[in-house]
Amino acid sequence: MGALAGEILFEAAKFIVMIILLVCGVMIGSKLRTRSDAKKAAKKEAEVKITE
C-alpha cells in the first residue's frame, strides 16, 4: 500500500510541476508578445511620421 501512495504522490507532484511550467510559459509568451507589439506600433508610427 505504501508504494501505491508514493506513486500517487509522485504523479501528483509531477502534474503540479507541469502546470506551473505551463503557466510560466504562457506568462513569458504574453510579455514577449506585448513587447513585440509595442515595437511594431512604434515602428509603424515612425514610418507614418517620415511619410508626412
Helices and strands as residue ranges (DSSP letters): H 2-51
